[in-house]
Every structure is written in C-alpha cells, then in structure tokens.
C-alpha cells in the first residue's frame, strides 16, 4: 500500500471514528500544579495566570482574547534537550530547532498503575521493561515510551499531585538502568503522568535525575504531566507531542494527542 493510500485510509478512519483521538493533556490554568524547586534555588516557575484583554465589551466589542503568564515547563509539557546541562551543546536541542519528524511516533504504554497505587515511590527498572516486552513486543527505534501510573487523577489537588514531605517529593519514575536500556533501543523520548519525567526521589540516584540527565544527553525528549494514559493500549497507538516553536525554548506546554484504534 502506498503512502497516499495509507493517509487516505487514516483520514477515513478518523472521520468514521474507527481511530479515536485521545487527549493526553491536563488543563492548563491557575490551578495547574507547578514544580517547586528546593529552597536553595532562587527562582521557581510562577503559577499560570490568565488575564482577559477583552470579551465583547468596551475593550473589544466583537472579540474575546486573553494574555497568559506561564513557564515553559508548566502543565502537560515537553522537555527539549537544552533543558538539561547534558543536552546544552545540541544545535537542534531547542523547541524551535528540533526535528519535528520525531514528534509523531508509535507509543508504548507501560502500565504501572497497580504498583504505584501500593507504593508512591515505585521505580520502573530495565528488567521490568524487558518483562513487559516479552508480553507485548519489543520497543522499536524512534518510538515513545510512557509510564502509566494514573497520577493524573491527583491533578485537581496540587498537594496530592506534588506529594512532598520533609524528605522531598514522592512520586514514581524510572531507574537509571531503565532509561539507559530504553535509550539503547533508540527511543525518541520518555513520558510520565507526574510533575516531571523523573521519580520524586531521583535526586539521590546515580546519576541524579536520570531521565533528565540521560535522555537529554542523547538528544531525546521528555514528556511530563500526561493524562488519560488509561485510555491507550500497551501498543498500537500513535502519540503526537508537539511543543510550541519558542525561540531557543527549553520546553513548552503541549496538547498531547494519541491516535488509538477503536478496537
């Protein structure tokens, strides 16, 4: 089947509902949970602000629009390689220079929701990924890999979503050997449903924050605060994760969409 016929068939399947579009994005607004850095860092991303310019009134009788104040890494967002020091030397490591061909790719959904319901600090290891592959099939080069934890169900409660105490934040994520293994498979990027791509306690790992450290070292991408991964199959969906084309952007809020076969 040639590419033109394939695209025509896809369009027909979208129109008929045989392929569903699943929104994997959380709401972006003043109540969106925002990452908080430790007190020894001088600055944090501000809370999202939405300010009205006009809404069919004296400031604009025929139109409604707003202006926004938000960080690059607010809400459901994309981490570009330049976000981390290990990716700082890539000329194509910004949101305005990256290869957009890489942003639309098959997605592997590793369901860890049962484990994380029992252990908020659950860590996904390379061995666990290999066991998943033995059941569902190998992860291919150029594909996304995301960790389903159903953490998005906490998103309306910032305290539960950030889940921090005196020892720091507690949320699930990958081990260093997990990320190294996925990179050896040639993935395009890794995503989670938590505030960041790493586990809450990842600062104590070696290397610290392995998802950030290792993904961006290899010019790969990160996705955080994803939603509705429970509506995706383990394999068979396509993920579209496109950041805004911000000049020298280190990341961007996104509208992450998955194309999912009806059956």
C-alpha positions in Angstrom: 0.0 0.0 0.0 1.5 3.4 -1.0 1.8 6.3 1.4 -1.0 8.3 -0.3 -3.5 5.4 0.2 -2.3 5.0 3.8 -3.0 8.6 4.6 -6.4 8.5 2.8 -7.3 5.4 4.9 -6.2 7.1 8.1 -8.4 10.2 7.2 -11.4 7.9 6.6 -10.8 6.0 9.9 -10.6 9.3 11.8 -13.8 10.6 10.1 -15.7 7.3 10.9 -14.4 7.0 14.4 -12.5 3.8 13.8 -9.5 5.7 15.0 -10.2 7.8 18.2 -8.2 10.9 19.2 -7.5 10.7 22.9 -6.5 13.9 24.7 -3.4 13.1 26.9 -3.3 16.6 28.2 -4.2 18.2 31.6 -6.0 21.5 31.9 -3.6 24.5 31.9 -4.8 27.2 34.3 -4.3 28.9 37.6 -4.9 25.7 39.5 -2.4 23.6 37.5 0.2 22.0 39.8 3.6 23.6 39.2 7.0 22.1 40.1 8.6 23.6 43.2 12.4 23.6 43.4 14.2 23.3 46.8 14.6 26.4 48.8 18.3 26.8 47.9 17.3 27.7 44.4 16.5 31.3 43.9 13.7 31.1 41.4 10.7 28.9 40.6 8.2 28.8 37.7 5.3 31.0 38.6 1.8 29.8 38.8 -0.2 30.1 35.5 -2.0 33.3 35.1 -4.8 34.1 32.5 -5.6 37.7 32.0 -8.6 39.0 29.9 -7.9 41.5 27.2 -11.5 41.8 26.1 -14.7 39.8 25.9 -17.3 41.5 23.7 -17.0 44.7 25.8 -15.7 48.2 25.6 -12.1 46.9 25.2 -13.1 44.8 22.2 -16.8 44.7 21.3 -16.5 41.9 18.6 -13.9 39.6 20.1 -12.6 37.8 23.1 -9.0 37.1 23.9 -6.5 36.7 26.8 -2.9 37.1 27.6 -1.0 34.5 29.6 1.8 34.2 32.1 3.3 30.8 32.3 6.6 28.8 32.3 7.9 26.6 29.5 7.5 23.6 31.8 4.0 24.2 33.1 1.3 21.6 33.0 1.5 18.9 30.4 4.8 19.8 28.8 7.7 18.9 26.6 11.3 18.9 27.8 13.8 19.7 24.9 17.4 18.5 25.2 18.6 22.1 26.0 16.5 21.9 29.2 19.4 20.0 31.0 23.1 20.6 31.1 23.8 17.3 29.4 22.0 18.4 26.3 23.2 22.0 26.1 25.5 21.5 23.1 22.9 20.3 20.6 22.2 22.9 17.9 18.8 21.1 17.3 18.1 20.8 21.1 15.7 23.8 21.3 11.9 23.8 20.6 12.5 25.9 17.5 15.3 23.8 16.0 14.3 20.2 16.8 13.3 17.7 14.1 9.5 17.7 14.0 9.5 14.4 12.2 10.4 12.8 15.5 7.4 14.2 17.4 4.8 11.9 15.8 5.6 8.2 16.6 4.2 4.9 18.0 3.8 4.9 21.7 4.5 2.1 24.2 2.4 2.4 27.4 3.8 0.5 30.3 1.1 0.1 32.9 2.4 0.5 36.5 -0.8 1.8 38.0 -1.3 -1.2 40.3 2.3 -0.9 41.6 2.1 2.9 42.2 -1.2 2.6 44.0 0.6 0.5 46.6 3.9 2.4 46.5 4.1 6.1 45.7 7.9 5.8 45.2 7.7 2.8 42.8 10.6 2.6 40.4 10.4 1.1 36.9 13.6 -1.0 36.2 15.2 -2.3 33.0 14.2 -5.8 34.0 10.6 -4.7 34.3 10.7 -3.2 30.8 12.1 -6.4 29.4 9.4 -8.4 31.1 6.8 -6.0 29.5 8.4 -6.5 26.1 8.2 -10.3 26.4 4.4 -9.9 26.8 3.6 -7.1 24.4 6.5 -7.0 21.9 9.8 -5.1 21.6 10.1 -1.4 21.8 11.3 0.0 18.5 13.7 2.7 17.5 12.1 6.1 17.1 9.1 5.3 19.4 7.8 7.0 22.6 7.7 5.1 25.9 5.4 6.4 28.6 4.8 5.1 32.2 1.1 4.8 33.2 0.6 5.5 36.9 -2.8 7.2 36.8 -1.2 10.1 38.7 -3.3 12.4 36.6 -6.2 11.6 38.8 -4.5 13.7 41.5 -4.1 16.8 39.3 -7.1 18.7 40.8 -5.3 18.6 44.2 -1.9 20.2 44.0 -0.7 18.8 47.4 -1.5 15.2 46.4 -0.1 15.7 42.9 3.3 17.1 44.2 3.1 14.7 47.2 6.0 16.2 49.1 7.1 16.0 52.8 10.2 16.8 54.7 12.2 14.3 52.7 11.1 15.8 49.4 8.6 14.8 46.8 7.3 11.2 46.5 6.2 10.0 43.0 7.0 7.1 40.8 9.5 7.1 37.9 12.4 5.3 36.2 15.7 4.0 37.5 18.9 4.9 35.7 19.2 1.4 34.2 15.6 1.7 32.9 16.4 4.9 31.0 19.8 3.5 29.7 18.0 0.4 28.4 15.3 2.4 26.6 18.0 4.7 25.1 19.8 1.5 23.8 16.6 0.7 22.0 16.7 4.1 20.2 13.6 5.7 21.6 12.7 9.2 20.8 11.5 10.1 24.3 10.1 9.1 27.6 7.0 10.4 29.4 5.2 10.2 32.7 2.0 11.4 34.4 3.8 13.1 37.3 5.1 16.6 37.6 8.4 15.7 35.9 10.0 12.9 34.0 11.9 11.6 37.0 10.8 9.9 40.2 10.3 12.2 43.2 13.4 10.9 45.0 15.5 10.8 41.8 18.0 13.3 43.2 19.6 10.6 45.3 20.2 8.3 42.3 23.4 7.9 40.3 23.3 9.8 38.1 20.8 12.1 39.8 17.6 12.7 37.8 18.4 10.0 35.3 15.5 10.7 32.9 16.7 14.4 32.6 20.4 13.5 32.7 20.4 10.6 30.2 17.6 11.5 27.8 18.9 14.9 27.0 22.5 13.6 26.9 21.3 11.6 23.9 19.3 14.4 22.3 16.0 12.7 23.3 12.8 14.3 24.6 10.8 14.2 27.9 7.0 14.5 28.5 5.5 15.3 31.9 2.1 15.6 33.5 0.5 13.5 30.8 -3.2 12.5 31.2 -5.6 9.7 30.3 -3.0 7.1 29.6 -5.6 4.6 30.9 -7.4 5.1 27.5 -4.4 3.9 25.5 -3.4 0.3 24.7 0.0 -1.1 25.5 0.9 -0.9 21.9 -0.8 0.2 18.7 -1.4 4.0 19.3 0.4 6.9 17.8 1.4 9.8 20.0 1.6 13.4 18.8 3.6 15.6 21.2 4.4 18.9 19.6 5.9 21.9 21.6 5.4 25.5 20.7 8.1 26.8 18.4 9.6 29.1 21.1 12.8 30.8 20.1 15.6 29.0 22.0 12.9 27.3 24.0 14.0 24.7 26.6 10.5 23.2 26.6 6.8 24.1 26.1 3.3 23.3 27.3 1.8 20.9 24.7 -1.5 19.4 23.7 -0.5 15.8 23.6 -2.9 13.7 21.4 -2.9 9.9 20.8 -4.5 8.2 17.8 -6.0 5.0 19.1 -7.6 2.2 17.0 -11.3 1.7 18.1 -10.8 -1.9 19.0 
